[in-house]
């Protein structure tokens, strides 16, 4: 029996190492569809970009900071009104160490992440924090009525599926 127990614990240790490697590296934006992500973020809204706070902020390391006017709340903890917002970059997937990792992170940080156009209107998903609204790197769409209808339908259908 002790031999069998030892084998069991060895297999548990071995497989937990593989599971960690399989899950390492990417964020939810790397793995899930927009339909799934829309159900995860804390808020979804229609917003207009009314100011670009720092015109020099346009990289992943220094993402754009905006002033937005939320005109419609589709779901979540936002209210209509003005918010400071961060135009979040798509997350890196660097999950290793060493010099190559440092270089990869530096390359990711230098990659351009330009702000949206001033006075452009967007359907945005994200999370409200103490520093403002953090606009998700996915699930942000240039505004149009068809896109708005799709987002609303996706949120309603997703909420109904969760209840089942």
C-alpha positions in Angstrom: 0.0 0.0 0.0 2.7 2.6 0.8 4.2 2.0 -2.7 0.8 2.7 -4.3 0.3 5.9 -2.2 3.8 7.0 -3.2 3.0 6.5 -6.9 -0.3 8.4 -6.5 1.4 11.4 -4.9 4.1 11.4 -7.5 1.5 11.4 -10.3 -0.3 14.3 -8.5 2.9 16.3 -8.4 3.8 15.6 -12.0 0.4 16.5 -13.4 0.1 19.6 -11.3 3.3 20.8 -12.9 1.9 20.3 -16.4 -1.4 22.0 -15.5 0.6 25.0 -14.3 2.5 25.1 -17.6 -0.6 24.7 -19.6 -2.3 27.7 -17.9 0.8 29.9 -17.6 1.4 32.8 -19.9 -1.9 34.2 -21.2 -4.6 36.2 -19.6 -8.3 35.7 -20.1 -8.1 38.0 -23.2 -5.8 35.4 -24.8 -8.2 32.4 -24.3 -11.9 33.5 -24.2 -14.2 34.7 -26.9 -15.7 38.2 -26.9 -19.1 36.7 -25.9 -17.5 35.1 -22.8 -15.5 38.2 -22.0 -18.5 40.5 -22.2 -20.0 38.5 -19.3 -16.9 38.8 -17.2 -16.1 42.5 -17.2 -17.7 44.6 -14.5 -19.3 47.1 -16.8 -20.3 47.7 -20.4 -21.3 51.1 -21.7 -21.5 53.5 -24.7 -19.0 56.3 -24.3 -17.6 59.2 -26.2 -13.9 60.2 -26.0 -14.1 63.9 -24.8 -10.4 64.4 -24.1 -7.0 62.7 -24.4 -5.4 63.5 -21.1 -1.8 62.7 -22.1 -1.0 63.0 -25.8 2.4 61.3 -25.3 0.8 58.1 -23.8 0.6 55.8 -26.7 2.4 52.6 -25.9 1.7 49.4 -23.9 4.0 50.5 -21.1 2.4 54.0 -21.1 -1.2 53.5 -22.2 -3.5 56.3 -23.2 -5.4 58.1 -20.5 -8.7 59.5 -21.6 -11.7 61.5 -20.4 -14.9 59.8 -21.5 -18.6 60.7 -21.3 -20.7 57.6 -20.7 -24.0 58.1 -22.4 -25.6 54.7 -21.9 -24.9 51.9 -19.4 -25.6 48.5 -20.8 -24.6 46.5 -17.7 -22.6 47.0 -14.5 -21.4 49.5 -12.0 -21.0 52.6 -14.1 -23.4 55.5 -14.3 -23.9 58.0 -17.0 -21.4 60.9 -16.7 -17.7 61.7 -17.1 -14.9 59.3 -16.1 -11.2 59.2 -16.4 -10.3 56.1 -18.4 -7.3 54.0 -19.2 -7.1 52.5 -22.7 -5.6 49.2 -21.6 -3.1 47.4 -23.8 -3.5 43.8 -24.8 -1.7 41.8 -22.1 1.7 40.3 -22.7 2.2 36.5 -22.3 5.7 36.5 -21.0 5.7 33.9 -18.3 9.4 32.9 -18.2 12.5 34.5 -16.6 15.9 35.5 -17.7 17.3 38.0 -20.2 15.0 36.9 -23.0 12.0 37.6 -20.9 13.2 41.0 -20.0 13.8 41.8 -23.7 10.3 40.5 -24.6 8.7 42.6 -21.9 10.6 45.7 -23.2 9.5 45.0 -26.8 5.9 44.6 -25.6 6.2 47.9 -23.6 7.4 49.8 -26.7 4.6 48.5 -28.9 2.2 51.2 -30.0 -1.2 51.4 -28.3 -2.6 54.6 -29.8 -5.6 56.3 -28.2 -9.0 56.4 -30.0 -9.8 59.5 -31.9 -11.1 62.5 -30.0 -14.9 62.7 -30.1 -15.2 59.1 -31.3 -18.0 57.0 -29.8 -17.4 53.5 -28.5 -19.1 50.5 -27.0 -16.7 49.6 -24.2 -16.3 46.9 -21.6 -14.1 47.1 -18.6 -13.8 47.5 -14.9 -14.3 50.6 -12.6 -11.5 51.1 -10.1 -10.3 53.8 -7.7 -8.3 55.3 -10.6 -11.1 55.4 -13.1 -12.6 53.1 -15.7 -10.1 50.6 -17.2 -11.3 49.9 -20.7 -10.7 46.3 -21.7 -8.2 45.6 -24.5 -10.9 43.5 -26.2 -14.7 44.1 -26.3 -14.3 47.7 -27.3 -16.0 48.5 -30.5 -16.4 51.6 -32.6 -20.0 52.6 -32.1 -22.7 51.6 -34.5 -26.3 50.5 -34.0 -25.8 46.9 -35.2 -22.8 46.5 -32.8 -24.8 47.9 -29.9 -27.7 45.5 -30.7 -25.2 42.5 -30.8 -23.6 43.5 -27.5 -27.0 43.9 -25.8 -28.3 40.5 -27.2 -25.0 38.8 -26.1 -25.3 40.1 -22.6 -29.0 39.2 -22.3 -28.5 35.7 -23.7 -25.4 35.2 -21.5 -27.2 36.2 -18.4 -30.1 33.8 -19.2 -27.7 30.9 -19.8 -26.0 31.6 -16.5 -29.4 31.3 -14.7 -30.1 27.9 -16.3 
